[in-house]
Amino acid sequence: MADRGDLGFRVTAGAAAFAGGWIAKKAITLAWKKSTGKEPPTNPESPDVALAEALGWAVVMGVGMELARLLATRATARQWAKGTGELPSHLKIDV
């Protein structure tokens, strides 16, 4: 079970990942509009949306959201280590 420090980190990292995801979605949507000149598909699963457009949106959103989550979590880990002097136990690399 996670100790209090790990639990605190997980809550903080989760909040940072949520905020990063929200910002990423806004940025990706804006970039999509600028690059395609169209609104992103609201329902890519619909047969009325072209397959290429649906796949493009899924790839861009998937990569963008995961990248935002990764960067937010890494930034949180870096700040956590600065504040506590060590990384949470689940992020330590056994050497």
Steps between C-alpha positions, in 0.01 A plus 500: 500500500621854428634699791383856571778652289419286199130569541568875515710477186235297318230755582724790396612325180139410417392862536794615286420238234134608497596866455758410236241294313249783506757745364618247240145441376447873454835540321446195276151618406632845411788350297255271318278795408797703375655218299184353345272803497225283651369416844632168633257209474272491803420133445780328307316165528220627276495363143427857387857602594762413239724214614820698436370790710388269782835317504695825488304645790537181705877487446555870570285494814645173628860606461434855620313396812754233597784746444327757722445240774860384482645851513272606786587191704874541438486869598311408816758231582782748451335753733415226752864391509612861552259541790549167674853410396400178326268358237195299602589133542318384187708736281841401632719298266668199656862498397 
